[in-house]
Amino acid sequence: MVHAGALPGAEWKPGAGNPIAVRLVHEMNTRAMSGLVSACGHLCDSPGVVWWIPWSPDLMRCASCASDVLLATRGTREDNRCDGCGRVVDRIRTGVLQAGAVVIILGLCNDCESER
């Protein structure tokens, strides 16, 4: 299994008090409960950690698939798009949130990261 800190650019864990982090967890839960999220073929029926990426919200991934999609976007314009406000900026602060057995991989601009 790939640990969150080993994923490209993982630097921080935004606090639960950050309203954007709270919104992203709510969005993931709402999508999942509405049946709008499917799982990659590597996830089995047994309990385990799954990975969710806000800019690709229709799929829960295994650690390997999450790592692959992050590596594929590294260095592209989308790699610098904020998951909070949608702006493309020079520097994105990447991080992870954990919501139960789901790890959410996200990137926020300085403005969104500092919003408290």
DRENLO-681276 format. One record per atom (N, C-alpha, C): residue number from 0; residue in one letter; x, y, z; atom name. Coordinates in nm, 2 decimals, decimal comma. Example, Ala and Ser with C-alpha at 12.3 -4.5 7.8 and 13.67 -1.06 7.14 Angstrom:
<fikols>
<fikol resi="0" resn="a" u="1,32" v="-0,57" w="0,78" name="N"/>
<fikol resi="0" resn="a" u="1,23" v="-0,45" w="0,78" name="CA"/>
<fikol resi="0" resn="a" u="1,32" v="-0,33" w="0,78" name="C"/>
<fikol resi="1" resn="s" u="1,28" v="-0,22" w="0,71" name="N"/>
<fikol resi="1" resn="s" u="1,37" v="-0,11" w="0,71" name="CA"/>
<fikol resi="1" resn="s" u="1,29" v="0,00" w="0,79" name="C"/>
</fikols>
This chain:
<fikols>
<fikol resi="0" resn="m" u="0,08" v="-0,12" w="0,00" name="N"/>
<fikol resi="0" resn="m" u="0,00" v="0,00" w="0,00" name="CA"/>
<fikol resi="0" resn="m" u="0,09" v="0,12" w="0,00" name="C"/>
<fikol resi="1" resn="v" u="0,05" v="0,22" w="-0,07" name="N"/>
<fikol resi="1" resn="v" u="0,12" v="0,35" w="-0,08" name="CA"/>
<fikol resi="1" resn="v" u="0,07" v="0,44" w="0,04" name="C"/>
<fikol resi="2" resn="h" u="0,15" v="0,49" w="0,12" name="N"/>
<fikol resi="2" resn="h" u="0,11" v="0,57" w="0,23" name="CA"/>
<fikol resi="2" resn="h" u="0,09" v="0,71" w="0,18" name="C"/>
<fikol resi="3" resn="a" u="0,00" v="0,79" w="0,24" name="N"/>
<fikol resi="3" resn="a" u="-0,04" v="0,92" w="0,19" name="CA"/>
<fikol resi="3" resn="a" u="0,09" v="1,01" w="0,18" name="C"/>
<fikol resi="4" resn="g" u="0,18" v="1,00" w="0,27" name="N"/>
<fikol resi="4" resn="g" u="0,30" v="1,09" w="0,26" name="CA"/>
<fikol resi="4" resn="g" u="0,39" v="1,05" w="0,15" name="C"/>
<fikol resi="5" resn="a" u="0,37" v="0,94" w="0,09" name="N"/>
<fikol resi="5" resn="a" u="0,45" v="0,89" w="-0,02" name="CA"/>
<fikol resi="5" resn="a" u="0,40" v="0,94" w="-0,16" name="C"/>
<fikol resi="6" resn="l" u="0,27" v="0,99" w="-0,16" name="N"/>
<fikol resi="6" resn="l" u="0,22" v="1,03" w="-0,28" name="CA"/>
<fikol resi="6" resn="l" u="0,28" v="1,16" w="-0,33" name="C"/>
<fikol resi="7" resn="p" u="0,29" v="1,18" w="-0,46" name="N"/>
<fikol resi="7" resn="p" u="0,36" v="1,30" w="-0,51" name="CA"/>
<fikol resi="7" resn="p" u="0,31" v="1,43" w="-0,45" name="C"/>
<fikol resi="8" resn="g" u="0,39" v="1,51" w="-0,38" name="N"/>
<fikol resi="8" resn="g" u="0,36" v="1,64" w="-0,33" name="CA"/>
<fikol resi="8" resn="g" u="0,28" v="1,64" w="-0,20" name="C"/>
<fikol resi="9" resn="a" u="0,26" v="1,53" w="-0,14" name="N"/>
<fikol resi="9" resn="a" u="0,18" v="1,53" w="-0,01" name="CA"/>
<fikol resi="9" resn="a" u="0,27" v="1,60" w="0,09" name="C"/>
<fikol resi="10" resn="e" u="0,22" v="1,71" w="0,14" name="N"/>
<fikol resi="10" resn="e" u="0,29" v="1,80" w="0,24" name="CA"/>
<fikol resi="10" resn="e" u="0,22" v="1,82" w="0,37" name="C"/>
<fikol resi="11" resn="w" u="0,09" v="1,82" w="0,37" name="N"/>
<fikol resi="11" resn="w" u="0,02" v="1,87" w="0,49" name="CA"/>
<fikol resi="11" resn="w" u="-0,11" v="1,80" w="0,51" name="C"/>
<fikol resi="12" resn="k" u="-0,17" v="1,81" w="0,62" name="N"/>
<fikol resi="12" resn="k" u="-0,30" v="1,76" w="0,65" name="CA"/>
<fikol resi="12" resn="k" u="-0,38" v="1,88" w="0,69" name="C"/>
<fikol resi="13" resn="p" u="-0,47" v="1,93" w="0,60" name="N"/>
<fikol resi="13" resn="p" u="-0,55" v="2,04" w="0,64" name="CA"/>
<fikol resi="13" resn="p" u="-0,64" v="2,01" w="0,76" name="C"/>
<fikol resi="14" resn="g" u="-0,66" v="2,11" w="0,84" name="N"/>
<fikol resi="14" resn="g" u="-0,73" v="2,09" w="0,97" name="CA"/>
<fikol resi="14" resn="g" u="-0,88" v="2,07" w="0,94" name="C"/>
<fikol resi="15" resn="a" u="-0,95" v="2,00" w="1,03" name="N"/>
<fikol resi="15" resn="a" u="-1,09" v="1,97" w="1,01" name="CA"/>
<fikol resi="15" resn="a" u="-1,17" v="2,10" w="1,02" name="C"/>
<fikol resi="16" resn="g" u="-1,11" v="2,21" w="1,07" name="N"/>
<fikol resi="16" resn="g" u="-1,18" v="2,34" w="1,08" name="CA"/>
<fikol resi="16" resn="g" u="-1,18" v="2,42" w="0,95" name="C"/>
<fikol resi="17" resn="n" u="-1,10" v="2,37" w="0,85" name="N"/>
<fikol resi="17" resn="n" u="-1,10" v="2,44" w="0,73" name="CA"/>
<fikol resi="17" resn="n" u="-1,23" v="2,42" w="0,65" name="C"/>
<fikol resi="18" resn="p" u="-1,30" v="2,52" w="0,62" name="N"/>
<fikol resi="18" resn="p" u="-1,44" v="2,50" w="0,56" name="CA"/>
<fikol resi="18" resn="p" u="-1,43" v="2,44" w="0,42" name="C"/>
<fikol resi="19" resn="i" u="-1,32" v="2,45" w="0,35" name="N"/>
<fikol resi="19" resn="i" u="-1,31" v="2,39" w="0,22" name="CA"/>
<fikol resi="19" resn="i" u="-1,29" v="2,24" w="0,24" name="C"/>
<fikol resi="20" resn="a" u="-1,21" v="2,20" w="0,34" name="N"/>
<fikol resi="20" resn="a" u="-1,19" v="2,06" w="0,37" name="CA"/>
<fikol resi="20" resn="a" u="-1,32" v="2,00" w="0,41" name="C"/>
<fikol resi="21" resn="v" u="-1,40" v="2,07" w="0,49" name="N"/>
<fikol resi="21" resn="v" u="-1,53" v="2,02" w="0,54" name="CA"/>
<fikol resi="21" resn="v" u="-1,62" v="2,00" w="0,42" name="C"/>
<fikol resi="22" resn="r" u="-1,62" v="2,10" w="0,32" name="N"/>
<fikol resi="22" resn="r" u="-1,71" v="2,10" w="0,20" name="CA"/>
<fikol resi="22" resn="r" u="-1,67" v="1,98" w="0,12" name="C"/>
<fikol resi="23" resn="l" u="-1,54" v="1,95" w="0,10" name="N"/>
<fikol resi="23" resn="l" u="-1,50" v="1,84" w="0,02" name="CA"/>
<fikol resi="23" resn="l" u="-1,54" v="1,70" w="0,08" name="C"/>
<fikol resi="24" resn="v" u="-1,53" v="1,69" w="0,21" name="N"/>
<fikol resi="24" resn="v" u="-1,57" v="1,57" w="0,27" name="CA"/>
<fikol resi="24" resn="v" u="-1,73" v="1,55" w="0,25" name="C"/>
<fikol resi="25" resn="h" u="-1,80" v="1,66" w="0,27" name="N"/>
<fikol resi="25" resn="h" u="-1,94" v="1,66" w="0,25" name="CA"/>
<fikol resi="25" resn="h" u="-1,98" v="1,62" w="0,10" name="C"/>
<fikol resi="26" resn="e" u="-1,91" v="1,68" w="0,01" name="N"/>
<fikol resi="26" resn="e" u="-1,93" v="1,65" w="-0,13" name="CA"/>
<fikol resi="26" resn="e" u="-1,91" v="1,50" w="-0,16" name="C"/>
<fikol resi="27" resn="m" u="-1,80" v="1,45" w="-0,11" name="N"/>
<fikol resi="27" resn="m" u="-1,77" v="1,31" w="-0,13" name="CA"/>
<fikol resi="27" resn="m" u="-1,88" v="1,22" w="-0,07" name="C"/>
<fikol resi="28" resn="n" u="-1,92" v="1,25" w="0,05" name="N"/>
<fikol resi="28" resn="n" u="-2,03" v="1,17" w="0,11" name="CA"/>
<fikol resi="28" resn="n" u="-2,16" v="1,18" w="0,03" name="C"/>
<fikol resi="29" resn="t" u="-2,19" v="1,30" w="-0,01" name="N"/>
<fikol resi="29" resn="t" u="-2,32" v="1,32" w="-0,08" name="CA"/>
<fikol resi="29" resn="t" u="-2,31" v="1,24" w="-0,22" name="C"/>
<fikol resi="30" resn="r" u="-2,20" v="1,25" w="-0,29" name="N"/>
<fikol resi="30" resn="r" u="-2,19" v="1,18" w="-0,41" name="CA"/>
<fikol resi="30" resn="r" u="-2,20" v="1,03" w="-0,39" name="C"/>
<fikol resi="31" resn="a" u="-2,13" v="0,98" w="-0,29" name="N"/>
<fikol resi="31" resn="a" u="-2,13" v="0,83" w="-0,26" name="CA"/>
<fikol resi="31" resn="a" u="-2,27" v="0,78" w="-0,22" name="C"/>
<fikol resi="32" resn="m" u="-2,33" v="0,86" w="-0,14" name="N"/>
<fikol resi="32" resn="m" u="-2,47" v="0,82" w="-0,09" name="CA"/>
<fikol resi="32" resn="m" u="-2,57" v="0,83" w="-0,20" name="C"/>
<fikol resi="33" resn="s" u="-2,54" v="0,91" w="-0,30" name="N"/>
<fikol resi="33" resn="s" u="-2,64" v="0,92" w="-0,42" name="CA"/>
<fikol resi="33" resn="s" u="-2,61" v="0,82" w="-0,53" name="C"/>
<fikol resi="34" resn="g" u="-2,51" v="0,74" w="-0,51" name="N"/>
<fikol resi="34" resn="g" u="-2,47" v="0,64" w="-0,61" name="CA"/>
<fikol resi="34" resn="g" u="-2,39" v="0,70" w="-0,73" name="C"/>
<fikol resi="35" resn="l" u="-2,33" v="0,81" w="-0,71" name="N"/>
<fikol resi="35" resn="l" u="-2,26" v="0,88" w="-0,82" name="CA"/>
<fikol resi="35" resn="l" u="-2,11" v="0,84" w="-0,82" name="C"/>
<fikol resi="36" resn="v" u="-2,07" v="0,76" w="-0,73" name="N"/>
<fikol resi="36" resn="v" u="-1,93" v="0,72" w="-0,72" name="CA"/>
<fikol resi="36" resn="v" u="-1,92" v="0,57" w="-0,74" name="C"/>
<fikol resi="37" resn="s" u="-1,83" v="0,53" w="-0,83" name="N"/>
<fikol resi="37" resn="s" u="-1,80" v="0,38" w="-0,84" name="CA"/>
<fikol resi="37" resn="s" u="-1,66" v="0,36" w="-0,79" name="C"/>
<fikol resi="38" resn="a" u="-1,62" v="0,23" w="-0,80" name="N"/>
<fikol resi="38" resn="a" u="-1,49" v="0,19" w="-0,75" name="CA"/>
<fikol resi="38" resn="a" u="-1,40" v="0,13" w="-0,86" name="C"/>
<fikol resi="39" resn="c" u="-1,27" v="0,15" w="-0,85" name="N"/>
<fikol resi="39" resn="c" u="-1,18" v="0,09" w="-0,95" name="CA"/>
<fikol resi="39" resn="c" u="-1,19" v="-0,06" w="-0,93" name="C"/>
<fikol resi="40" resn="g" u="-1,15" v="-0,13" w="-1,03" name="N"/>
<fikol resi="40" resn="g" u="-1,16" v="-0,28" w="-1,03" name="CA"/>
<fikol resi="40" resn="g" u="-1,07" v="-0,35" w="-0,93" name="C"/>
<fikol resi="41" resn="h" u="-0,98" v="-0,28" w="-0,87" name="N"/>
<fikol resi="41" resn="h" u="-0,89" v="-0,34" w="-0,78" name="CA"/>
<fikol resi="41" resn="h" u="-0,94" v="-0,34" w="-0,64" name="C"/>
<fikol resi="42" resn="l" u="-1,05" v="-0,27" w="-0,61" name="N"/>
<fikol resi="42" resn="l" u="-1,11" v="-0,27" w="-0,48" name="CA"/>
<fikol resi="42" resn="l" u="-1,20" v="-0,39" w="-0,47" name="C"/>
<fikol resi="43" resn="c" u="-1,18" v="-0,46" w="-0,36" name="N"/>
<fikol resi="43" resn="c" u="-1,26" v="-0,58" w="-0,34" name="CA"/>
<fikol resi="43" resn="c" u="-1,37" v="-0,55" w="-0,24" name="C"/>
<fikol resi="44" resn="d" u="-1,45" v="-0,65" w="-0,20" name="N"/>
<fikol resi="44" resn="d" u="-1,56" v="-0,64" w="-0,11" name="CA"/>
<fikol resi="44" resn="d" u="-1,52" v="-0,63" w="0,03" name="C"/>
<fikol resi="45" resn="s" u="-1,39" v="-0,67" w="0,06" name="N"/>
<fikol resi="45" resn="s" u="-1,35" v="-0,66" w="0,20" name="CA"/>
<fikol resi="45" resn="s" u="-1,31" v="-0,52" w="0,24" name="C"/>
<fikol resi="46" resn="p" u="-1,32" v="-0,49" w="0,37" name="N"/>
<fikol resi="46" resn="p" u="-1,28" v="-0,36" w="0,42" name="CA"/>
<fikol resi="46" resn="p" u="-1,14" v="-0,32" w="0,38" name="C"/>
<fikol resi="47" resn="g" u="-1,12" v="-0,19" w="0,36" name="N"/>
<fikol resi="47" resn="g" u="-0,98" v="-0,14" w="0,33" name="CA"/>
<fikol resi="47" resn="g" u="-0,99" v="0,00" w="0,30" name="C"/>
<fikol resi="48" resn="v" u="-0,87" v="0,06" w="0,29" name="N"/>
<fikol resi="48" resn="v" u="-0,86" v="0,21" w="0,26" name="CA"/>
<fikol resi="48" resn="v" u="-0,89" v="0,23" w="0,11" name="C"/>
<fikol resi="49" resn="v" u="-0,97" v="0,33" w="0,08" name="N"/>
<fikol resi="49" resn="v" u="-0,99" v="0,37" w="-0,06" name="CA"/>
<fikol resi="49" resn="v" u="-0,95" v="0,52" w="-0,07" name="C"/>
<fikol resi="50" resn="w" u="-0,92" v="0,56" w="-0,19" name="N"/>
<fikol resi="50" resn="w" u="-0,87" v="0,70" w="-0,22" name="CA"/>
<fikol resi="50" resn="w" u="-0,97" v="0,77" w="-0,31" name="C"/>
<fikol resi="51" resn="w" u="-1,00" v="0,90" w="-0,27" name="N"/>
<fikol resi="51" resn="w" u="-1,09" v="0,98" w="-0,35" name="CA"/>
<fikol resi="51" resn="w" u="-1,01" v="1,11" w="-0,39" name="C"/>
<fikol resi="52" resn="i" u="-1,03" v="1,15" w="-0,51" name="N"/>
<fikol resi="52" resn="i" u="-0,96" v="1,27" w="-0,57" name="CA"/>
<fikol resi="52" resn="i" u="-1,07" v="1,37" w="-0,61" name="C"/>
<fikol resi="53" resn="p" u="-1,08" v="1,49" w="-0,55" name="N"/>
<fikol resi="53" resn="p" u="-1,19" v="1,58" w="-0,58" name="CA"/>
<fikol resi="53" resn="p" u="-1,21" v="1,62" w="-0,72" name="C"/>
<fikol resi="54" resn="w" u="-1,10" v="1,63" w="-0,80" name="N"/>
<fikol resi="54" resn="w" u="-1,11" v="1,67" w="-0,94" name="CA"/>
<fikol resi="54" resn="w" u="-1,14" v="1,55" w="-1,03" name="C"/>
<fikol resi="55" resn="s" u="-1,15" v="1,43" w="-0,97" name="N"/>
<fikol resi="55" resn="s" u="-1,20" v="1,32" w="-1,04" name="CA"/>
<fikol resi="55" resn="s" u="-1,30" v="1,24" w="-0,95" name="C"/>
<fikol resi="56" resn="p" u="-1,41" v="1,31" w="-0,93" name="N"/>
<fikol resi="56" resn="p" u="-1,50" v="1,26" w="-0,82" name="CA"/>
<fikol resi="56" resn="p" u="-1,59" v="1,14" w="-0,84" name="C"/>
<fikol resi="57" resn="d" u="-1,59" v="1,08" w="-0,96" name="N"/>
<fikol resi="57" resn="d" u="-1,68" v="0,97" w="-0,98" name="CA"/>
<fikol resi="57" resn="d" u="-1,62" v="0,84" w="-0,95" name="C"/>
<fikol resi="58" resn="l" u="-1,49" v="0,83" w="-0,90" name="N"/>
<fikol resi="58" resn="l" u="-1,43" v="0,70" w="-0,88" name="CA"/>
<fikol resi="58" resn="l" u="-1,35" v="0,70" w="-0,75" name="C"/>
<fikol resi="59" resn="m" u="-1,38" v="0,60" w="-0,67" name="N"/>
<fikol resi="59" resn="m" u="-1,29" v="0,56" w="-0,56" name="CA"/>
<fikol resi="59" resn="m" u="-1,19" v="0,47" w="-0,61" name="C"/>
<fikol resi="60" resn="r" u="-1,06" v="0,49" w="-0,56" name="N"/>
<fikol resi="60" resn="r" u="-0,95" v="0,42" w="-0,62" name="CA"/>
<fikol resi="60" resn="r" u="-0,87" v="0,34" w="-0,51" name="C"/>
<fikol resi="61" resn="c" u="-0,81" v="0,24" w="-0,56" name="N"/>
<fikol resi="61" resn="c" u="-0,71" v="0,17" w="-0,47" name="CA"/>
<fikol resi="61" resn="c" u="-0,58" v="0,26" w="-0,47" name="C"/>
<fikol resi="62" resn="a" u="-0,49" v="0,24" w="-0,38" name="N"/>
<fikol resi="62" resn="a" u="-0,37" v="0,32" w="-0,36" name="CA"/>
<fikol resi="62" resn="a" u="-0,29" v="0,32" w="-0,50" name="C"/>
<fikol resi="63" resn="s" u="-0,28" v="0,21" w="-0,57" name="N"/>
<fikol resi="63" resn="s" u="-0,20" v="0,21" w="-0,69" name="CA"/>
<fikol resi="63" resn="s" u="-0,27" v="0,30" w="-0,80" name="C"/>
<fikol resi="64" resn="c" u="-0,40" v="0,29" w="-0,81" name="N"/>
<fikol resi="64" resn="c" u="-0,47" v="0,37" w="-0,92" name="CA"/>
<fikol resi="64" resn="c" u="-0,46" v="0,52" w="-0,88" name="C"/>
<fikol resi="65" resn="a" u="-0,48" v="0,55" w="-0,75" name="N"/>
<fikol resi="65" resn="a" u="-0,47" v="0,69" w="-0,71" name="CA"/>
<fikol resi="65" resn="a" u="-0,33" v="0,74" w="-0,74" name="C"/>
<fikol resi="66" resn="s" u="-0,23" v="0,67" w="-0,71" name="N"/>
<fikol resi="66" resn="s" u="-0,09" v="0,71" w="-0,74" name="CA"/>
<fikol resi="66" resn="s" u="-0,07" v="0,73" w="-0,89" name="C"/>
<fikol resi="67" resn="d" u="-0,12" v="0,64" w="-0,97" name="N"/>
<fikol resi="67" resn="d" u="-0,11" v="0,65" w="-1,12" name="CA"/>
<fikol resi="67" resn="d" u="-0,17" v="0,78" w="-1,17" name="C"/>
<fikol resi="68" resn="v" u="-0,29" v="0,81" w="-1,12" name="N"/>
<fikol resi="68" resn="v" u="-0,36" v="0,93" w="-1,18" name="CA"/>
<fikol resi="68" resn="v" u="-0,29" v="1,06" w="-1,13" name="C"/>
<fikol resi="69" resn="l" u="-0,24" v="1,06" w="-1,01" name="N"/>
<fikol resi="69" resn="l" u="-0,16" v="1,17" w="-0,97" name="CA"/>
<fikol resi="69" resn="l" u="-0,03" v="1,19" w="-1,04" name="C"/>
<fikol resi="70" resn="l" u="0,04" v="1,08" w="-1,07" name="N"/>
<fikol resi="70" resn="l" u="0,16" v="1,09" w="-1,15" name="CA"/>
<fikol resi="70" resn="l" u="0,13" v="1,14" w="-1,29" name="C"/>
<fikol resi="71" resn="a" u="0,02" v="1,09" w="-1,35" name="N"/>
<fikol resi="71" resn="a" u="-0,02" v="1,13" w="-1,49" name="CA"/>
<fikol resi="71" resn="a" u="-0,04" v="1,28" w="-1,50" name="C"/>
<fikol resi="72" resn="t" u="-0,09" v="1,35" w="-1,40" name="N"/>
<fikol resi="72" resn="t" u="-0,12" v="1,49" w="-1,41" name="CA"/>
<fikol resi="72" resn="t" u="0,00" v="1,58" w="-1,35" name="C"/>
<fikol resi="73" resn="r" u="0,10" v="1,52" w="-1,30" name="N"/>
<fikol resi="73" resn="r" u="0,21" v="1,59" w="-1,24" name="CA"/>
<fikol resi="73" resn="r" u="0,27" v="1,68" w="-1,35" name="C"/>
<fikol resi="74" resn="g" u="0,29" v="1,81" w="-1,32" name="N"/>
<fikol resi="74" resn="g" u="0,35" v="1,90" w="-1,41" name="CA"/>
<fikol resi="74" resn="g" u="0,26" v="1,96" w="-1,52" name="C"/>
<fikol resi="75" resn="t" u="0,13" v="1,92" w="-1,52" name="N"/>
<fikol resi="75" resn="t" u="0,03" v="1,98" w="-1,61" name="CA"/>
<fikol resi="75" resn="t" u="-0,04" v="2,10" w="-1,55" name="C"/>
<fikol resi="76" resn="r" u="-0,11" v="2,17" w="-1,63" name="N"/>
<fikol resi="76" resn="r" u="-0,19" v="2,28" w="-1,58" name="CA"/>
<fikol resi="76" resn="r" u="-0,29" v="2,23" w="-1,47" name="C"/>
<fikol resi="77" resn="e" u="-0,35" v="2,12" w="-1,49" name="N"/>
<fikol resi="77" resn="e" u="-0,44" v="2,07" w="-1,39" name="CA"/>
<fikol resi="77" resn="e" u="-0,38" v="2,04" w="-1,26" name="C"/>
<fikol resi="78" resn="d" u="-0,25" v="2,02" w="-1,26" name="N"/>
<fikol resi="78" resn="d" u="-0,17" v="1,99" w="-1,13" name="CA"/>
<fikol resi="78" resn="d" u="-0,17" v="2,11" w="-1,05" name="C"/>
<fikol resi="79" resn="n" u="-0,19" v="2,23" w="-1,10" name="N"/>
<fikol resi="79" resn="n" u="-0,19" v="2,36" w="-1,03" name="CA"/>
<fikol resi="79" resn="n" u="-0,33" v="2,42" w="-1,01" name="C"/>
<fikol resi="80" resn="r" u="-0,44" v="2,34" w="-1,03" name="N"/>
<fikol resi="80" resn="r" u="-0,57" v="2,38" w="-1,01" name="CA"/>
<fikol resi="80" resn="r" u="-0,62" v="2,36" w="-0,87" name="C"/>
<fikol resi="81" resn="c" u="-0,67" v="2,46" w="-0,80" name="N"/>
<fikol resi="81" resn="c" u="-0,71" v="2,45" w="-0,66" name="CA"/>
<fikol resi="81" resn="c" u="-0,84" v="2,37" w="-0,65" name="C"/>
<fikol resi="82" resn="d" u="-0,85" v="2,27" w="-0,56" name="N"/>
<fikol resi="82" resn="d" u="-0,97" v="2,20" w="-0,54" name="CA"/>
<fikol resi="82" resn="d" u="-1,07" v="2,28" w="-0,46" name="C"/>
<fikol resi="83" resn="g" u="-1,03" v="2,39" w="-0,41" name="N"/>
<fikol resi="83" resn="g" u="-1,12" v="2,47" w="-0,33" name="CA"/>
<fikol resi="83" resn="g" u="-1,20" v="2,57" w="-0,42" name="C"/>
<fikol resi="84" resn="c" u="-1,12" v="2,65" w="-0,50" name="N"/>
<fikol resi="84" resn="c" u="-1,18" v="2,76" w="-0,58" name="CA"/>
<fikol resi="84" resn="c" u="-1,18" v="2,74" w="-0,73" name="C"/>
<fikol resi="85" resn="g" u="-1,10" v="2,64" w="-0,77" name="N"/>
<fikol resi="85" resn="g" u="-1,09" v="2,61" w="-0,91" name="CA"/>
<fikol resi="85" resn="g" u="-0,99" v="2,69" w="-0,99" name="C"/>
<fikol resi="86" resn="r" u="-0,92" v="2,79" w="-0,92" name="N"/>
<fikol resi="86" resn="r" u="-0,82" v="2,87" w="-0,99" name="CA"/>
<fikol resi="86" resn="r" u="-0,70" v="2,79" w="-1,02" name="C"/>
<fikol resi="87" resn="v" u="-0,63" v="2,82" w="-1,13" name="N"/>
<fikol resi="87" resn="v" u="-0,49" v="2,77" w="-1,16" name="CA"/>
<fikol resi="87" resn="v" u="-0,40" v="2,87" w="-1,11" name="C"/>
<fikol resi="88" resn="v" u="-0,31" v="2,83" w="-1,02" name="N"/>
<fikol resi="88" resn="v" u="-0,21" v="2,92" w="-0,95" name="CA"/>
<fikol resi="88" resn="v" u="-0,07" v="2,86" w="-0,97" name="C"/>
<fikol resi="89" resn="d" u="0,03" v="2,94" w="-0,93" name="N"/>
<fikol resi="89" resn="d" u="0,17" v="2,90" w="-0,94" name="CA"/>
<fikol resi="89" resn="d" u="0,20" v="2,79" w="-0,84" name="C"/>
<fikol resi="90" resn="r" u="0,15" v="2,79" w="-0,72" name="N"/>
<fikol resi="90" resn="r" u="0,18" v="2,69" w="-0,62" name="CA"/>
<fikol resi="90" resn="r" u="0,06" v="2,64" w="-0,55" name="C"/>
<fikol resi="91" resn="i" u="0,05" v="2,51" w="-0,55" name="N"/>
<fikol resi="91" resn="i" u="-0,06" v="2,44" w="-0,49" name="CA"/>
<fikol resi="91" resn="i" u="0,00" v="2,37" w="-0,37" name="C"/>
<fikol resi="92" resn="r" u="-0,08" v="2,37" w="-0,25" name="N"/>
<fikol resi="92" resn="r" u="-0,04" v="2,30" w="-0,13" name="CA"/>
<fikol resi="92" resn="r" u="-0,12" v="2,17" w="-0,14" name="C"/>
<fikol resi="93" resn="t" u="-0,05" v="2,06" w="-0,15" name="N"/>
<fikol resi="93" resn="t" u="-0,12" v="1,93" w="-0,16" name="CA"/>
<fikol resi="93" resn="t" u="-0,13" v="1,87" w="-0,02" name="C"/>
<fikol resi="94" resn="g" u="-0,23" v="1,79" w="0,00" name="N"/>
<fikol resi="94" resn="g" u="-0,24" v="1,72" w="0,13" name="CA"/>
<fikol resi="94" resn="g" u="-0,35" v="1,61" w="0,12" name="C"/>
<fikol resi="95" resn="v" u="-0,37" v="1,56" w="0,24" name="N"/>
<fikol resi="95" resn="v" u="-0,47" v="1,45" w="0,25" name="CA"/>
<fikol resi="95" resn="v" u="-0,56" v="1,48" w="0,37" name="C"/>
<fikol resi="96" resn="l" u="-0,68" v="1,43" w="0,35" name="N"/>
<fikol resi="96" resn="l" u="-0,78" v="1,42" w="0,46" name="CA"/>
<fikol resi="96" resn="l" u="-0,82" v="1,28" w="0,48" name="C"/>
<fikol resi="97" resn="q" u="-0,85" v="1,24" w="0,60" name="N"/>
<fikol resi="97" resn="q" u="-0,90" v="1,10" w="0,61" name="CA"/>
<fikol resi="97" resn="q" u="-1,05" v="1,11" w="0,67" name="C"/>
<fikol resi="98" resn="a" u="-1,14" v="1,05" w="0,60" name="N"/>
<fikol resi="98" resn="a" u="-1,28" v="1,04" w="0,64" name="CA"/>
<fikol resi="98" resn="a" u="-1,31" v="0,89" w="0,65" name="C"/>
<fikol resi="99" resn="g" u="-1,30" v="0,84" w="0,77" name="N"/>
<fikol resi="99" resn="g" u="-1,32" v="0,70" w="0,79" name="CA"/>
<fikol resi="99" resn="g" u="-1,22" v="0,62" w="0,71" name="C"/>
<fikol resi="100" resn="a" u="-1,26" v="0,53" w="0,63" name="N"/>
<fikol resi="100" resn="a" u="-1,16" v="0,45" w="0,55" name="CA"/>
<fikol resi="100" resn="a" u="-1,13" v="0,51" w="0,42" name="C"/>
<fikol resi="101" resn="v" u="-1,17" v="0,64" w="0,40" name="N"/>
<fikol resi="101" resn="v" u="-1,14" v="0,71" w="0,27" name="CA"/>
<fikol resi="101" resn="v" u="-1,04" v="0,81" w="0,30" name="C"/>
<fikol resi="102" resn="v" u="-0,94" v="0,81" w="0,21" name="N"/>
<fikol resi="102" resn="v" u="-0,83" v="0,91" w="0,21" name="CA"/>
<fikol resi="102" resn="v" u="-0,86" v="1,01" w="0,09" name="C"/>
<fikol resi="103" resn="i" u="-0,88" v="1,13" w="0,12" name="N"/>
<fikol resi="103" resn="i" u="-0,91" v="1,23" w="0,02" name="CA"/>
<fikol resi="103" resn="i" u="-0,78" v="1,31" w="-0,01" name="C"/>
<fikol resi="104" resn="i" u="-0,74" v="1,30" w="-0,14" name="N"/>
<fikol resi="104" resn="i" u="-0,61" v="1,37" w="-0,19" name="CA"/>
<fikol resi="104" resn="i" u="-0,66" v="1,50" w="-0,25" name="C"/>
<fikol resi="105" resn="l" u="-0,60" v="1,61" w="-0,20" name="N"/>
<fikol resi="105" resn="l" u="-0,64" v="1,74" w="-0,25" name="CA"/>
<fikol resi="105" resn="l" u="-0,53" v="1,84" w="-0,26" name="C"/>
<fikol resi="106" resn="g" u="-0,55" v="1,95" w="-0,34" name="N"/>
<fikol resi="106" resn="g" u="-0,46" v="2,06" w="-0,35" name="CA"/>
<fikol resi="106" resn="g" u="-0,53" v="2,19" w="-0,34" name="C"/>
<fikol resi="107" resn="l" u="-0,48" v="2,28" w="-0,25" name="N"/>
<fikol resi="107" resn="l" u="-0,54" v="2,41" w="-0,23" name="CA"/>
<fikol resi="107" resn="l" u="-0,44" v="2,52" w="-0,26" name="C"/>
<fikol resi="108" resn="c" u="-0,49" v="2,63" w="-0,31" name="N"/>
<fikol resi="108" resn="c" u="-0,41" v="2,75" w="-0,32" name="CA"/>
<fikol resi="108" resn="c" u="-0,39" v="2,81" w="-0,18" name="C"/>
<fikol resi="109" resn="n" u="-0,30" v="2,90" w="-0,17" name="N"/>
<fikol resi="109" resn="n" u="-0,27" v="2,96" w="-0,04" name="CA"/>
<fikol resi="109" resn="n" u="-0,39" v="3,03" w="0,02" name="C"/>
<fikol resi="110" resn="d" u="-0,47" v="3,09" w="-0,06" name="N"/>
<fikol resi="110" resn="d" u="-0,59" v="3,16" w="-0,01" name="CA"/>
<fikol resi="110" resn="d" u="-0,69" v="3,06" w="0,05" name="C"/>
<fikol resi="111" resn="c" u="-0,72" v="2,95" w="-0,02" name="N"/>
<fikol resi="111" resn="c" u="-0,81" v="2,85" w="0,03" name="CA"/>
<fikol resi="111" resn="c" u="-0,75" v="2,77" w="0,15" name="C"/>
<fikol resi="112" resn="e" u="-0,62" v="2,74" w="0,15" name="N"/>
<fikol resi="112" resn="e" u="-0,56" v="2,67" w="0,25" name="CA"/>
<fikol resi="112" resn="e" u="-0,56" v="2,75" w="0,38" name="C"/>
<fikol resi="113" resn="s" u="-0,55" v="2,88" w="0,37" name="N"/>
<fikol resi="113" resn="s" u="-0,55" v="2,96" w="0,49" name="CA"/>
<fikol resi="113" resn="s" u="-0,69" v="3,00" w="0,54" name="C"/>
<fikol resi="114" resn="e" u="-0,79" v="2,97" w="0,46" name="N"/>
<fikol resi="114" resn="e" u="-0,93" v="3,00" w="0,50" name="CA"/>
<fikol resi="114" resn="e" u="-0,97" v="2,92" w="0,62" name="C"/>
<fikol resi="115" resn="r" u="-1,00" v="2,99" w="0,73" name="N"/>
<fikol resi="115" resn="r" u="-1,04" v="2,92" w="0,85" name="CA"/>
<fikol resi="115" resn="r" u="-1,16" v="2,98" w="0,92" name="C"/>
</fikols>
